[in-house]
């Protein structure tokens, strides 16, 4: 593993209708570290970001595996299951899985290929009114996004910065900020009985 390697981290789990849900994020290694950095990135998410994720997500959802692949050196990758599953902590009736609030990742550069989006896993009905996010839920997403911007594995010197990975442009741009739109979006792939 080397400085500036790009890693693809997929959070794989289940939603309220037992369908598979997946969030994919990309990170650049910005400090050196020993050992399997795919494993270190997965552990960094568990140690640093999973509590904020759980606080914003319905109890009907759980992360059951973290798949990390090194895109720069494709021979390296790991399917991480230690300390999993991690379930959401928000009680109450869950929103349908195809209706999700979004975190929009910004790199400071224009163009769709230089921005990313995360369709968050379902939370509960009380987190919205008429499709508009509540102030409390917005704060929970902000806490999670803040953790995701830079993941540090406390067991090593490995530090990972989030990037927007574009195969079309063949470039990776560091995420510098995020926006949480006030209204939820829809994602057809999250209908019951389909994949994520």
N, C-alpha and C positions, 0 to 999 in steps of 0.2 A: 504494500500500500504506500502511496506517495502523496506528497502535498498536491493539492488541487484535484485529486481524484473526485469524481462525481458519483454519489451513491443514490440509488432509488430505494426509498423505504415505503413499503405498502403495509398499512394497518388493515388486517383482514379479520372480519368478525361476522356477527349475526345481528339482525335487526328484529323489530317487533313481530314480524310474521315468519321468523326463522329463515329469512332470506339472507344471502351473503351480502355484506356491505364492505366496501374497500375505499380507503383514502390513500392516495399516493402523494408522496413528498420527495423532493430532491434536495440533497445536501452536498456541499463542497467541503472537503477536508482542508482546514486552514492552518492546523498545527500538527506537528508530527506526533506519532504515538505508536506504541508497539502492539503486537498481537493482532487479533482479528478485529479490524475496525468496523466491519459489518456488525459483529456482535456488540461492539462498543456503542455504535449508533442506536441499535435496538435497546440496549440497556439504558442509554441516556434518555430515550423517550419514556421508558418505564419509570426511571428514577426521577426525572425532572418534569415531564409533561403529562403523565397519565392521570395524576390527581386532578389537574385542571380540566382535562378531557372528561373524566368521570363526573365532575361537578356540573357539567353542562349537558350531559347526555342521559337519556331515559334508562331506567333499570332493565328495560326489555332488550337492551343492546349490550354487546360484550366484544372486546378485542380478544381473539383466540390465537392469533399468530401475527408475528411481524416478519415480513420477508424483506431482506436487504440484499441488493445486488450492486456490485461495483460496475458502473457503466464504462469507466475508463479502462479497467482491467477485468473483463467479463468472466475470467476464470474464478473470481472470488465472489462468494455470496453465502448467505446464511438464512435459514428458517428458524426464527427465534421463538421459543415457547416457554422459557423460564419465567416464573412469576406471573404466568397467564393462566386462565383468562382474567381480564380486568373488566368488570361490569360498570355500567353507568350508575349514577347515584340519584337521579331525578325521579321521584315517584309521581304517580298520577297517570292518567290516560295519555298514552304516547301519541304524538302526531303521526300521520301516515308516513312511511319511509320515503315516498317520492316527493314529499314537501319538506324542504330543508332550508335552514338559514345558511348563508354563505359567508365565508371569509375570502375576500379578494386580496391576493398578494400582489404588491407593487414593487417594481424594480427601479422606478424613476425614469424609465425609458418608455417611449410610446410604442404602440402596436400590440395586438392581441397575443402574439407569440412571446411577448415580454412581460405578460401578466399571468398569474395563476389563480385558480379558485379551488377552494375546499368546500364541498357540500357536506355540512356537518351532519352527524347521525341524529336521528330523531330525539327531540326533547319532549316535554309534556305540553298539553293543550294550553295550560295556563301561561306559558312563556310567550304567547302571542295574543293579539286581538285583531281580528280581521286580516290576518296575515302579516301584521306589523309586529316587530320584535319588542318585547318589554325591556325596560331599562335594566332590570336585574339580569335578564338573560344576556343582554348585550355586554354587560360587565363580565359575565362568565366567559363569553367568547373572547373578549379582549384579554383576559387572564391566560387563556389557552394559547392565543396567538402570540402573546409576549413570550411564552415559554418556547414556542416552536421556532421563533426567529433565530435563536442560537442555542443549539444543544451542546452541552458539555458533559462528557462522561467523567464523573468524579474519580473513577478508578484509574485514569490515565491522563495524559496531556492532550488527548485528542479533542479538538474543538471542531464543530460542524456548523457552517453557516447555510441557511436555507437559500436555494437558488430556484429560478424558473428555468427548467430545462426545455430547450426547443430543438427537436431533431430537424425541423424544417430549416431553421436558421443556423443550425450547427453551432449553437452558443448556449452558455449558461450564465445568467445574470443574477447577481445577489439581490435577494429580497431586502428592501430597506424599510418598508412599512406595510400596513394593511388597511383595508376599509371593510367595515361590516355593514352591508346594505340594510336598510330598515325593513324591507319586505322580503319574505322568503321566496325562494325560487322552486322550480319543479325539475325533477330529473326522471325521465321516462324509464330508464333502466332500473330504477328502484321499485317498480311495481311488484307486487307480490307474485312470486313464481318465476321471476327473472333474475338475472345476475346483478352485479353491482357495476 
